[in-house]
Amino acid sequence: MTDTQIQSGETVPDSSDKLDKGVLMVAGVVVLGAIMSILDITVVSVALNTFQEEFDATAAEVAWTMTGYTLALASVIPLTGWAADRFGTKRLYLLAVVLFTAGSVLCATATSLELLVLYRVLQGLGGGMLMPLGMTILTRAAGPERVGRVMAVLGIPMLLGPIFGPILGGALIQSASWHWIFLINLPIGIAAIVYAWVVLPKDEVEPSESFDWLGMVLLSPGLAAFLYGVSSIPEEGTAMAARVLVPAVVGLALIVAFVPWALAKRNIHPLVELRLFSNKNMTVAIIAMSLFAIAFFGASLLFPLYFIQVRGEGTLFTGWLLAPQGFGAMITMPIAGILADKIGPGKIVLTGVTVITVGMAMFTQIGADTSYVYILGALFIMGLGMGGTMMPIMTAALATLTAHNVARGSTLLNITQQVAASIGTALFSVILTNQIKGSDTIAQAGAVRGAAGSDDPSALARAAEQLGIDPTSLEQLFARATSDLADSFATVFIVATVLVACCLIPAAFLPRKKVAPVDPTAMMGH
């Protein structure tokens, strides 16, 4: 591909087998922003108990520090494609980093839970733009022939963030205070702003497309309401609760109403370009991404819970136990990126999903005392597969889009991923909860511990007597309860294995040869 000026004023360099210095410099900017955004989600997750103590709040109230961030993130993603075309990717990226950094500093100064939630929403508005913008910037900089390699670069923080976030969060809370899980973003944010200002090409924005106000009124609140309903399922324990059904149904109705409006001929520039589904690769990739995100993000919830609830490990050590997954992904991700560009993403994704299925299937056999060598080996195998799955799927979606449509395509992918991840988390939480509720032994052990108020043997014995349980059988009761708890996890991993294996079906339809650059006149958008 020859040098071509593309919309937003960025230049697509000559393609070659390797990523040149200019593309790597741009990749550094994007990865720095992605690390901030993704690490923040998982770092904060380990501080929820600390927030309960600090602000004298309930678990449900503290959960809003996560929910508020997620809802803001989901609301702003649809705007990103239009705003990237209207203001330019560099300006918008700088604004996103500034919003995120400012929100982080404000979070550290919060004196009440209400203020903390408000500042987390500000963080989410910035964080929601970072990933779709980063995908757009990298894809435009590298050109379609090298999109697999740049997606592999962007995938590093996406896969490592959930693994190393708890380690960093636990270490900061133990050695300093909860304020530092937010303050750490200040130097990173300043570095990202300076780096982006120097490295990213200057924006030369052409006359703006009209803004889809009706689309915004329908889609952004619709996504936020739907995700709020879905994210309330674990706490309510059922999808039939009013707190789940009302916002989910209202949100879904708004999203459904957006579809015919987005496809209407008179709506020349919809907020989210659903006409991209006319691209077979984009459609298949989004189906594959949805299934993968439900299975992957849902199962990711189970791994740390198993170590903490069944094996009794602390948060910090649990983070280290999850590290083999990241190491496996680091090995295969660069290789998968290069191969996706050379032979097409189809074969890579099929191989990756097969490997993940094998790793996940190993977890269906875990018990209360399964060897850590076996468990860490299974996590490493899963990591190897993940490195060859998520980013090649995104490569398949973006490689055949014109430069103008890359921003809209990355927006569509990020919305899909966000919704699917929330559904996966809710689905697996409910399945696990129902499995645990089905065990009378777990209920008895929980009742004894609850009545005792501590793990002191004498207090446990007194509580057992009060509940009509033989105190001499407590050790056996707790052992059986732990075994039942492990069996509950193993059963849920069967569901996760089946869902991951289902990804093989859409993966079989992904391109199995090198993707040819698209003719800009062949796609809509010009």
Rosetta blueprint (number, residue, H / E / L):
1 M L
2 T L
3 D L
4 T E
5 Q E
6 I L
7 Q L
8 S E
9 G L
10 E L
11 T E
12 V E
13 P L
14 D L
15 S L
16 S L
17 D L
18 K L
19 L L
20 D L
21 K H
22 G H
23 V H
24 L H
25 M H
26 V H
27 A H
28 G H
29 V H
30 V H
31 V H
32 L H
33 G H
34 A H
35 I H
36 M H
37 S H
38 I H
39 L H
40 D H
41 I H
42 T H
43 V H
44 V H
45 S H
46 V L
47 A L
48 L H
49 N H
50 T H
51 F H
52 Q H
53 E H
54 E H
55 F H
56 D L
57 A L
58 T L
59 A H
60 A H
61 E H
62 V H
63 A L
64 W H
65 T H
66 M H
67 T H
68 G H
69 Y H
70 T H
71 L H
72 A H
73 L H
74 A H
75 S H
76 V H
77 I H
78 P H
79 L H
80 T H
81 G H
82 W H
83 A H
84 A H
85 D H
86 R H
87 F H
88 G L
89 T H
90 K H
91 R H
92 L H
93 Y H
94 L H
95 L H
96 A H
97 V H
98 V H
99 L H
100 F H
101 T H
102 A H
103 G H
104 S H
105 V H
106 L H
107 C H
108 A H
109 T H
110 A L
111 T L
112 S L
113 L H
114 E H
115 L H
116 L H
117 V H
118 L H
119 Y H
120 R H
121 V H
122 L H
123 Q H
124 G H
125 L H
126 G H
127 G H
128 G H
129 M H
130 L H
131 M H
132 P H
133 L H
134 G H
135 M H
136 T H
137 I H
138 L H
139 T H
140 R H
141 A H
142 A H
143 G L
144 P H
145 E H
146 R H
147 V H
148 G H
149 R H
150 V H
151 M H
152 A H
153 V H
154 L H
155 G H
156 I H
157 P H
158 M H
159 L H
160 L H
161 G H
162 P H
163 I H
164 F H
165 G H
166 P H
167 I H
168 L H
169 G H
170 G H
171 A H
172 L H
173 I H
174 Q H
175 S H
176 A L
177 S L
178 W L
179 H L
180 W H
181 I H
182 F H
183 L H
184 I L
185 N H
186 L H
187 P H
188 I H
189 G H
190 I H
191 A H
192 A H
193 I H
194 V H
195 Y H
196 A H
197 W H
198 V H
199 V H
200 L L
201 P L
202 K L
203 D L
204 E E
205 V L
206 E L
207 P L
208 S L
209 E L
210 S L
211 F L
212 D L
213 W H
214 L H
215 G H
216 M H
217 V H
218 L H
219 L H
220 S H
221 P H
222 G H
223 L H
224 A H
225 A H
226 F H
227 L H
228 Y H
229 G H
230 V H
231 S H
232 S L
233 I H
234 P H
235 E H
236 E H
237 G L
238 T L
239 A L
240 M L
241 A L
242 A H
243 R H
244 V H
245 L H
246 V H
247 P H
248 A H
249 V H
250 V H
251 G H
252 L H
253 A H
254 L H
255 I H
256 V H
257 A H
258 F H
259 V H
260 P H
261 W H
262 A H
263 L H
264 A L
265 K L
266 R L
267 N L
268 I L
269 H L
270 P L
271 L L
272 V L
273 E L
274 L H
275 R H
276 L H
277 F H
278 S H
279 N L
280 K H
281 N H
282 M H
283 T H
284 V H
285 A H
286 I H
287 I H
288 A H
289 M H
290 S H
291 L H
292 F H
293 A H
294 I H
295 A H
296 F H
297 F H
298 G H
299 A H
300 S H
301 L H
302 L H
303 F H
304 P H
305 L H
306 Y H
307 F H
308 I H
309 Q H
310 V H
311 R L
312 G L
313 E L
314 G L
315 T H
316 L H
317 F H
318 T H
319 G H
320 W H
321 L H
322 L L
323 A H
324 P H
325 Q H
326 G H
327 F H
328 G H
329 A H
330 M H
331 I H
332 T H
333 M H
334 P H
335 I H
336 A H
337 G H
338 I H
339 L H
340 A H
341 D H
342 K H
343 I H
344 G L
345 P H
346 G H
347 K H
348 I H
349 V H
350 L H
351 T H
352 G H
353 V H
354 T H
355 V H
356 I H
357 T H
358 V H
359 G H
360 M H
361 A H
362 M H
363 F H
364 T L
365 Q L
366 I L
367 G L
368 A L
369 D L
370 T L
371 S L
372 Y H
373 V H
374 Y H
375 I H
376 L H
377 G H
378 A H
379 L H
380 F H
381 I H
382 M H
383 G H
384 L H
385 G H
386 M H
387 G L
388 G L
389 T L
390 M H
391 M H
392 P H
393 I H
394 M H
395 T H
396 A H
397 A H
398 L H
399 A L
400 T L
401 L L
402 T L
403 A H
404 H H
405 N H
406 V H
407 A H
408 R H
409 G H
410 S H
411 T H
412 L H
413 L H
414 N H
415 I H
416 T H
417 Q H
418 Q H
419 V H
420 A H
421 A H
422 S H
423 I H
424 G H
425 T H
426 A H
427 L H
428 F H
429 S H
430 V H
431 I H
432 L H
433 T H
434 N H
435 Q H
436 I H
437 K H
438 G L
439 S L
440 D H
441 T H
442 I H
443 A H
444 Q H
445 A H
446 G H
447 A H
448 V H
449 R H
450 G H
451 A H
452 A H
453 G L
454 S L
455 D L
456 D L
457 P H
458 S H
459 A H
460 L H
461 A H
462 R H
463 A H
464 A H
465 E H
466 Q H
467 L L
468 G L
469 I L
470 D L
471 P H
472 T H
473 S H
474 L H
475 E H
476 Q H
477 L H
478 F H
479 A H
480 R H
481 A H
482 T H
483 S H
484 D H
485 L H
486 A H
487 D H
488 S H
489 F H
490 A H
491 T H
492 V H
493 F H
494 I H
495 V H
496 A H
497 T H
498 V H
499 L H
500 V H
501 A H
502 C H
503 C L
504 L H
505 I H
506 P H
507 A H
508 A L
509 F L
510 L L
511 P L
512 R L
513 K L
514 K L
515 V L
516 A L
517 P L
518 V L
519 D L
520 P L
521 T L
522 A L
523 M L
524 M L
525 G L
526 H L
